Amino acid sequence: MDTKRDIYLNRLISRKNNGLIKIITGIRRCGKSYLLDPISMTISIRL
């Protein structure tokens, strides 16, 4: 089962270059790493 997290992902992407550190919190196995995967893929493609 794949949960859509487009709202959260778009919020992170829009605030990516504002100079602040982003902290993603949540209970175990709620999808924190899954949320960061698309962002890390775009960073690795640019390098």
PQR file of N, CA, C, O and H, with PARSE charges and radii, in Angstrom:
ATOM      1  N   MET A   1       0.843  -1.183   0.000 -0.4000 1.5000
ATOM      2  CA  MET A   1       0.000   0.000   0.000 -0.0000 2.0000
ATOM      3  C   MET A   1       0.883   1.239   0.000  0.5500 1.7000
ATOM      4  O   MET A   1       1.800   1.362   0.811 -0.5500 1.4000
ATOM      5  N   ASP A   2       0.603   2.135  -0.896 -0.4000 1.5000
ATOM      6  CA  ASP A   2       1.407   3.338  -1.056 -0.0000 2.0000
ATOM      7  C   ASP A   2       0.580   4.552  -0.654  0.5500 1.7000
ATOM      8  O   ASP A   2      -0.465   4.822  -1.246 -0.5500 1.4000
ATOM      9  H   ASP A   2      -0.142   2.035  -1.556  0.4000 1.0000
ATOM     10  N   THR A   3       1.050   5.281   0.353 -0.4000 1.5000
ATOM     11  CA  THR A   3       0.339   6.454   0.841 -0.0000 2.0000
ATOM     12  C   THR A   3       0.875   7.689   0.142  0.5500 1.7000
ATOM     13  O   THR A   3       2.089   7.871   0.048 -0.5500 1.4000
ATOM     14  H   THR A   3       1.899   5.062   0.834  0.4000 1.0000
ATOM     15  N   LYS A   4      -0.013   8.535  -0.348 -0.4000 1.5000
ATOM     16  CA  LYS A   4       0.385   9.769  -1.008 -0.0000 2.0000
ATOM     17  C   LYS A   4       0.765  10.815   0.034  0.5500 1.7000
ATOM     18  O   LYS A   4       0.014  11.083   0.972 -0.5500 1.4000
ATOM     19  H   LYS A   4      -0.999   8.386  -0.272  0.4000 1.0000
ATOM     20  N   ARG A   5       1.925  11.388  -0.147 -0.4000 1.5000
ATOM     21  CA  ARG A   5       2.397  12.435   0.758 -0.0000 2.0000
ATOM     22  C   ARG A   5       2.778  13.683  -0.041  0.5500 1.7000
ATOM     23  O   ARG A   5       3.762  14.353   0.273 -0.5500 1.4000
ATOM     24  H   ARG A   5       2.535  11.170  -0.909  0.4000 1.0000
ATOM     25  N   ASP A   6       2.005  13.981  -1.054 -0.4000 1.5000
ATOM     26  CA  ASP A   6       2.323  15.093  -1.943 -0.0000 2.0000
ATOM     27  C   ASP A   6       2.306  16.439  -1.233  0.5500 1.7000
ATOM     28  O   ASP A   6       3.145  17.295  -1.515 -0.5500 1.4000
ATOM     29  H   ASP A   6       1.206  13.437  -1.309  0.4000 1.0000
ATOM     30  N   ILE A   7       1.384  16.636  -0.335 -0.4000 1.5000
ATOM     31  CA  ILE A   7       1.289  17.918   0.370 -0.0000 2.0000
ATOM     32  C   ILE A   7       2.556  18.168   1.176  0.5500 1.7000
ATOM     33  O   ILE A   7       3.148  19.245   1.095 -0.5500 1.4000
ATOM     34  H   ILE A   7       0.702  15.941  -0.105  0.4000 1.0000
ATOM     35  N   TYR A   8       2.969  17.176   1.952 -0.4000 1.5000
ATOM     36  CA  TYR A   8       4.162  17.317   2.786 -0.0000 2.0000
ATOM     37  C   TYR A   8       5.421  17.463   1.934  0.5500 1.7000
ATOM     38  O   TYR A   8       6.307  18.259   2.247 -0.5500 1.4000
ATOM     39  H   TYR A   8       2.488  16.301   2.017  0.4000 1.0000
ATOM     40  N   LEU A   9       5.487  16.691   0.862 -0.4000 1.5000
ATOM     41  CA  LEU A   9       6.645  16.755  -0.023 -0.0000 2.0000
ATOM     42  C   LEU A   9       6.746  18.127  -0.685  0.5500 1.7000
ATOM     43  O   LEU A   9       7.840  18.684  -0.780 -0.5500 1.4000
ATOM     44  H   LEU A   9       4.768  16.044   0.607  0.4000 1.0000
ATOM     45  N   ASN A  10       5.637  18.670  -1.137 -0.4000 1.5000
ATOM     46  CA  ASN A  10       5.648  19.999  -1.756 -0.0000 2.0000
ATOM     47  C   ASN A  10       6.025  21.086  -0.757  0.5500 1.7000
ATOM     48  O   ASN A  10       6.702  22.052  -1.112 -0.5500 1.4000
ATOM     49  H   ASN A  10       4.749  18.217  -1.059  0.4000 1.0000
ATOM     50  N   ARG A  11       5.592  20.933   0.486 -0.4000 1.5000
ATOM     51  CA  ARG A  11       5.988  21.911   1.513 -0.0000 2.0000
ATOM     52  C   ARG A  11       7.494  21.881   1.752  0.5500 1.7000
ATOM     53  O   ARG A  11       8.132  22.928   1.873 -0.5500 1.4000
ATOM     54  H   ARG A  11       5.042  20.149   0.775  0.4000 1.0000
ATOM     55  N   LEU A  12       8.053  20.688   1.817 -0.4000 1.5000
ATOM     56  CA  LEU A  12       9.501  20.577   2.015 -0.0000 2.0000
ATOM     57  C   LEU A  12      10.278  21.140   0.837  0.5500 1.7000
ATOM     58  O   LEU A  12      11.261  21.857   1.027 -0.5500 1.4000
ATOM     59  H   LEU A  12       7.535  19.838   1.718  0.4000 1.0000
ATOM     60  N   ILE A  13       9.851  20.825  -0.369 -0.4000 1.5000
ATOM     61  CA  ILE A  13      10.547  21.305  -1.563 -0.0000 2.0000
ATOM     62  C   ILE A  13      10.469  22.822  -1.667  0.5500 1.7000
ATOM     63  O   ILE A  13      11.447  23.465  -2.046 -0.5500 1.4000
ATOM     64  H   ILE A  13       9.053  20.242  -0.523  0.4000 1.0000
ATOM     65  N   SER A  14       9.325  23.397  -1.336 -0.4000 1.5000
ATOM     66  CA  SER A  14       9.187  24.853  -1.451 -0.0000 2.0000
ATOM     67  C   SER A  14      10.034  25.596  -0.431  0.5500 1.7000
ATOM     68  O   SER A  14      10.413  26.746  -0.657 -0.5500 1.4000
ATOM     69  H   SER A  14       8.530  22.874  -1.028  0.4000 1.0000
ATOM     70  N   ARG A  15      10.334  24.952   0.685 -0.4000 1.5000
ATOM     71  CA  ARG A  15      11.134  25.598   1.733 -0.0000 2.0000
ATOM     72  C   ARG A  15      12.575  25.108   1.756  0.5500 1.7000
ATOM     73  O   ARG A  15      13.290  25.330   2.733 -0.5500 1.4000
ATOM     74  H   ARG A  15      10.027  24.018   0.868  0.4000 1.0000
ATOM     75  N   LYS A  16      13.004  24.446   0.696 -0.4000 1.5000
ATOM     76  CA  LYS A  16      14.306  23.785   0.687 -0.0000 2.0000
ATOM     77  C   LYS A  16      15.476  24.757   0.813  0.5500 1.7000
ATOM     78  O   LYS A  16      16.417  24.469   1.553 -0.5500 1.4000
ATOM     79  H   LYS A  16      12.424  24.265  -0.098  0.4000 1.0000
ATOM     80  N   ASN A  17      15.458  25.863   0.140 -0.4000 1.5000
ATOM     81  CA  ASN A  17      16.616  26.764   0.090 -0.0000 2.0000
ATOM     82  C   ASN A  17      16.438  28.035   0.912  0.5500 1.7000
ATOM     83  O   ASN A  17      16.938  29.091   0.524 -0.5500 1.4000
ATOM     84  H   ASN A  17      14.694  26.097  -0.461  0.4000 1.0000
ATOM     85  N   ASN A  18      15.738  27.954   2.034 -0.4000 1.5000
ATOM     86  CA  ASN A  18      15.549  29.160   2.829 -0.0000 2.0000
ATOM     87  C   ASN A  18      16.583  29.313   3.946  0.5500 1.7000
ATOM     88  O   ASN A  18      16.497  30.253   4.736 -0.5500 1.4000
ATOM     89  H   ASN A  18      15.332  27.096   2.349  0.4000 1.0000
ATOM     90  N   GLY A  19      17.558  28.404   4.022 -0.4000 1.5000
ATOM     91  CA  GLY A  19      18.647  28.545   4.984 -0.0000 2.0000
ATOM     92  C   GLY A  19      18.354  27.962   6.357  0.5500 1.7000
ATOM     93  O   GLY A  19      19.205  28.034   7.243 -0.5500 1.4000
ATOM     94  H   GLY A  19      17.628  27.641   3.380  0.4000 1.0000
ATOM     95  N   LEU A  20      17.185  27.391   6.556 -0.4000 1.5000
ATOM     96  CA  LEU A  20      16.849  26.805   7.846 -0.0000 2.0000
ATOM     97  C   LEU A  20      16.953  25.284   7.780  0.5500 1.7000
ATOM     98  O   LEU A  20      16.809  24.682   6.716 -0.5500 1.4000
ATOM     99  H   LEU A  20      16.493  27.332   5.836  0.4000 1.0000
ATOM    100  N   ILE A  21      17.202  24.684   8.923 -0.4000 1.5000
ATOM    101  CA  ILE A  21      17.277  23.226   9.020 -0.0000 2.0000
ATOM    102  C   ILE A  21      15.859  22.685   9.187  0.5500 1.7000
ATOM    103  O   ILE A  21      15.074  23.196   9.986 -0.5500 1.4000
ATOM    104  H   ILE A  21      17.319  25.173   9.787  0.4000 1.0000
ATOM    105  N   LYS A  22      15.548  21.647   8.422 -0.4000 1.5000
ATOM    106  CA  LYS A  22      14.234  21.030   8.516 -0.0000 2.0000
ATOM    107  C   LYS A  22      14.333  19.778   9.378  0.5500 1.7000
ATOM    108  O   LYS A  22      15.232  18.958   9.190 -0.5500 1.4000
ATOM    109  H   LYS A  22      16.185  21.232   7.773  0.4000 1.0000
ATOM    110  N   ILE A  23      13.420  19.635  10.313 -0.4000 1.5000
ATOM    111  CA  ILE A  23      13.374  18.477  11.190 -0.0000 2.0000
ATOM    112  C   ILE A  23      12.043  17.775  10.961  0.5500 1.7000
ATOM    113  O   ILE A  23      10.975  18.368  11.116 -0.5500 1.4000
ATOM    114  H   ILE A  23      12.690  20.301  10.466  0.4000 1.0000
ATOM    115  N   ILE A  24      12.126  16.511  10.590 -0.4000 1.5000
ATOM    116  CA  ILE A  24      10.924  15.727  10.343 -0.0000 2.0000
ATOM    117  C   ILE A  24      10.779  14.735  11.486  0.5500 1.7000
ATOM    118  O   ILE A  24      11.648  13.890  11.699 -0.5500 1.4000
ATOM    119  H   ILE A  24      12.993  16.030  10.464  0.4000 1.0000
ATOM    120  N   THR A  25       9.679  14.841  12.219 -0.4000 1.5000
ATOM    121  CA  THR A  25       9.467  13.973  13.370 -0.0000 2.0000
ATOM    122  C   THR A  25       8.225  13.123  13.156  0.5500 1.7000
ATOM    123  O   THR A  25       7.378  13.430  12.317 -0.5500 1.4000
ATOM    124  H   THR A  25       8.973  15.527  12.046  0.4000 1.0000
ATOM    125  N   GLY A  26       8.136  12.077  13.911 -0.4000 1.5000
ATOM    126  CA  GLY A  26       6.970  11.205  13.859 -0.0000 2.0000
ATOM    127  C   GLY A  26       7.257   9.902  14.576  0.5500 1.7000
ATOM    128  O   GLY A  26       8.393   9.609  14.948 -0.5500 1.4000
ATOM    129  H   GLY A  26       8.824  11.828  14.593  0.4000 1.0000
ATOM    130  N   ILE A  27       6.211   9.135  14.759 -0.4000 1.5000
ATOM    131  CA  ILE A  27       6.372   7.848  15.414 -0.0000 2.0000
ATOM    132  C   ILE A  27       7.111   6.884  14.495  0.5500 1.7000
ATOM    133  O   ILE A  27       7.327   7.181  13.320 -0.5500 1.4000
ATOM    134  H   ILE A  27       5.288   9.373  14.456  0.4000 1.0000
ATOM    135  N   ARG A  28       7.488   5.759  15.019 -0.4000 1.5000
ATOM    136  CA  ARG A  28       8.208   4.762  14.219 -0.0000 2.0000
ATOM    137  C   ARG A  28       7.354   4.291  13.060  0.5500 1.7000
ATOM    138  O   ARG A  28       6.142   4.118  13.190 -0.5500 1.4000
ATOM    139  H   ARG A  28       7.313   5.517  15.973  0.4000 1.0000
ATOM    140  N   ARG A  29       8.010   4.085  11.915 -0.4000 1.5000
ATOM    141  CA  ARG A  29       7.406   3.500  10.724 -0.0000 2.0000
ATOM    142  C   ARG A  29       6.220   4.311  10.190  0.5500 1.7000
ATOM    143  O   ARG A  29       5.242   3.743   9.704 -0.5500 1.4000
ATOM    144  H   ARG A  29       8.994   4.226  11.810  0.4000 1.0000
ATOM    145  N   CYS A  30       6.315   5.646  10.284 -0.4000 1.5000
ATOM    146  CA  CYS A  30       5.226   6.479   9.765 -0.0000 2.0000
ATOM    147  C   CYS A  30       5.553   7.057   8.393  0.5500 1.7000
ATOM    148  O   CYS A  30       4.708   7.734   7.807 -0.5500 1.4000
ATOM    149  H   CYS A  30       7.109   6.107  10.679  0.4000 1.0000
ATOM    150  N   GLY A  31       6.760   6.812   7.854 -0.4000 1.5000
ATOM    151  CA  GLY A  31       7.080   7.246   6.507 -0.0000 2.0000
ATOM    152  C   GLY A  31       8.022   8.428   6.426  0.5500 1.7000
ATOM    153  O   GLY A  31       8.041   9.118   5.406 -0.5500 1.4000
ATOM    154  H   GLY A  31       7.446   6.262   8.330  0.4000 1.0000
ATOM    155  N   LYS A  32       8.795   8.686   7.446 -0.4000 1.5000
ATOM    156  CA  LYS A  32       9.721   9.821   7.426 -0.0000 2.0000
ATOM    157  C   LYS A  32      10.792   9.635   6.353  0.5500 1.7000
ATOM    158  O   LYS A  32      11.063  10.558   5.585 -0.5500 1.4000
ATOM    159  H   LYS A  32       8.779   8.125   8.275  0.4000 1.0000
ATOM    160  N   SER A  33      11.394   8.469   6.295 -0.4000 1.5000
ATOM    161  CA  SER A  33      12.422   8.210   5.280 -0.0000 2.0000
ATOM    162  C   SER A  33      11.823   8.165   3.883  0.5500 1.7000
ATOM    163  O   SER A  33      12.442   8.618   2.920 -0.5500 1.4000
ATOM    164  H   SER A  33      11.174   7.719   6.919  0.4000 1.0000
ATOM    165  N   TYR A  34      10.627   7.623   3.777 -0.4000 1.5000
ATOM    166  CA  TYR A  34       9.938   7.549   2.493 -0.0000 2.0000
ATOM    167  C   TYR A  34       9.660   8.957   1.951  0.5500 1.7000
ATOM    168  O   TYR A  34       9.664   9.175   0.739 -0.5500 1.4000
ATOM    169  H   TYR A  34      10.125   7.256   4.559  0.4000 1.0000
ATOM    170  N   LEU A  35       9.422   9.895   2.852 -0.4000 1.5000
ATOM    171  CA  LEU A  35       9.177  11.276   2.456 -0.0000 2.0000
ATOM    172  C   LEU A  35      10.444  11.930   1.921  0.5500 1.7000
ATOM    173  O   LEU A  35      10.368  12.787   1.041 -0.5500 1.4000
ATOM    174  H   LEU A  35       9.418   9.717   3.836  0.4000 1.0000
ATOM    175  N   LEU A  36      11.600  11.544   2.433 -0.4000 1.5000
ATOM    176  CA  LEU A  36      12.855  12.153   2.016 -0.0000 2.0000
ATOM    177  C   LEU A  36      13.476  11.507   0.782  0.5500 1.7000
ATOM    178  O   LEU A  36      14.377  12.091   0.179 -0.5500 1.4000
ATOM    179  H   LEU A  36      11.662  10.848   3.148  0.4000 1.0000
ATOM    180  N   ASP A  37      13.025  10.333   0.397 -0.4000 1.5000
ATOM    181  CA  ASP A  37      13.591   9.638  -0.765 -0.0000 2.0000
ATOM    182  C   ASP A  37      13.525  10.451  -2.055  0.5500 1.7000
ATOM    183  O   ASP A  37      14.544  10.548  -2.740 -0.5500 1.4000
ATOM    184  H   ASP A  37      12.294   9.859   0.887  0.4000 1.0000
ATOM    185  N   PRO A  38      12.384  11.045  -2.430 -0.5600 1.5000
ATOM    186  CA  PRO A  38      12.362  11.832  -3.675  0.2800 2.0000
ATOM    187  C   PRO A  38      13.301  13.041  -3.636  0.5500 1.7000
ATOM    188  O   PRO A  38      13.879  13.409  -4.658 -0.5500 1.4000
ATOM    189  N   ILE A  39      13.452  13.650  -2.478 -0.4000 1.5000
ATOM    190  CA  ILE A  39      14.344  14.806  -2.350 -0.0000 2.0000
ATOM    191  C   ILE A  39      15.793  14.356  -2.516  0.5500 1.7000
ATOM    192  O   ILE A  39      16.571  15.019  -3.203 -0.5500 1.4000
ATOM    193  H   ILE A  39      12.982  13.351  -1.647  0.4000 1.0000
ATOM    194  N   SER A  40      16.161  13.241  -1.896 -0.4000 1.5000
ATOM    195  CA  SER A  40      17.534  12.757  -2.021 -0.0000 2.0000
ATOM    196  C   SER A  40      17.843  12.313  -3.458  0.5500 1.7000
ATOM    197  O   SER A  40      18.973  12.455  -3.926 -0.5500 1.4000
ATOM    198  H   SER A  40      15.529  12.702  -1.338  0.4000 1.0000
ATOM    199  N   MET A  41      16.849  11.783  -4.142 -0.4000 1.5000
ATOM    200  CA  MET A  41      17.050  11.383  -5.549 -0.0000 2.0000
ATOM    201  C   MET A  41      17.334  12.597  -6.421  0.5500 1.7000
ATOM    202  O   MET A  41      18.206  12.537  -7.288 -0.5500 1.4000
ATOM    203  H   MET A  41      15.931  11.668  -3.763  0.4000 1.0000
ATOM    204  N   THR A  42      16.618  13.698  -6.210 -0.4000 1.5000
ATOM    205  CA  THR A  42      16.863  14.892  -7.023 -0.0000 2.0000
ATOM    206  C   THR A  42      18.239  15.502  -6.734  0.5500 1.7000
ATOM    207  O   THR A  42      18.892  16.039  -7.629 -0.5500 1.4000
ATOM    208  H   THR A  42      15.910  13.747  -5.505  0.4000 1.0000
ATOM    209  N   ILE A  43      18.666  15.409  -5.477 -0.4000 1.5000
ATOM    210  CA  ILE A  43      19.992  15.929  -5.118 -0.0000 2.0000
ATOM    211  C   ILE A  43      21.070  15.071  -5.758  0.5500 1.7000
ATOM    212  O   ILE A  43      22.040  15.612  -6.288 -0.5500 1.4000
ATOM    213  H   ILE A  43      18.135  14.973  -4.750  0.4000 1.0000
ATOM    214  N   SER A  44      20.933  13.743  -5.726 -0.4000 1.5000
ATOM    215  CA  SER A  44      21.951  12.876  -6.290 -0.0000 2.0000
ATOM    216  C   SER A  44      22.001  12.976  -7.815  0.5500 1.7000
ATOM    217  O   SER A  44      23.066  12.797  -8.404 -0.5500 1.4000
ATOM    218  H   SER A  44      20.146  13.302  -5.295  0.4000 1.0000
ATOM    219  N   ILE A  45      20.885  13.255  -8.455 -0.4000 1.5000
ATOM    220  CA  ILE A  45      20.863  13.418  -9.912 -0.0000 2.0000
ATOM    221  C   ILE A  45      21.602  14.697 -10.303  0.5500 1.7000
ATOM    222  O   ILE A  45      22.287  14.725 -11.325 -0.5500 1.4000
ATOM    223  H   ILE A  45      20.019  13.401  -7.976  0.4000 1.0000
ATOM    224  N   ARG A  46      21.474  15.744  -9.510 -0.4000 1.5000
ATOM    225  CA  ARG A  46      22.142  17.017  -9.818 -0.0000 2.0000
ATOM    226  C   ARG A  46      23.649  16.936  -9.664  0.5500 1.7000
ATOM    227  O   ARG A  46      24.380  17.688 -10.309 -0.5500 1.4000
ATOM    228  H   ARG A  46      20.918  15.722  -8.679  0.4000 1.0000
ATOM    229  N   LEU A  47      24.126  16.025  -8.810 -0.4000 1.5000
ATOM    230  CA  LEU A  47      25.570  15.901  -8.601 -0.0000 2.0000
ATOM    231  C   LEU A  47      26.133  15.113  -9.733  0.5500 1.7000
ATOM    232  O   LEU A  47      27.340  14.874  -9.780 -0.5500 1.4000
ATOM    233  H   LEU A  47      23.532  15.415  -8.286  0.4000 1.0000
TER
END
